[in-house]
Amino acid sequence: MLRYALEAISEDEDAAAAAGVHVTAEKLKITVLSAAMTALAGALYCQYQMFISPDTVSGISVSLQMVLRGRGRRHLRVAGPDRSAR
């Protein structure tokens, strides 16, 4: 059910809500899952490195800034829909 709900949300949120999909709850589930997977990856990375300093993880923050939409900053917007056209 989750796959179909997410597919419906990605196509049209209003239509998905009209079809009975709780859009906010589904988005929250995916955000929590993503955060948990990121935390696990970070924990494993720390165990692998055995020492973490700001120099070690500075490349990760730059990568995250490039991948995330960069709200209001078009030059950072690599992934995600362009919602400025609305």
C-alpha positions, 0 to 999 in steps of 0.5 A: 500500500505504501508504494502506491500511496507514494506514487499517487502523492508524487503524481498529484497530492490533491488527487491522492488526498481525495482518494483517501491517502493521508498525505502528511502521514505518508510523507512523515513515514518516509522522512523518518525512514530516511532519517533512520537509514542516514543515522545508521549509515553515519554510525557505521561510517564512524565505526569504520573511520574510528576517528571523526573530525570536522575535516572528515565529514565536511564533504558530506555536508557539501554533498547534502547541500547540493542534493537537497533542494536549497529552498530559494537558491536555484543554484543548489537545487539539484534534486526535487521538483521546481515549485517556484513555477506555481 
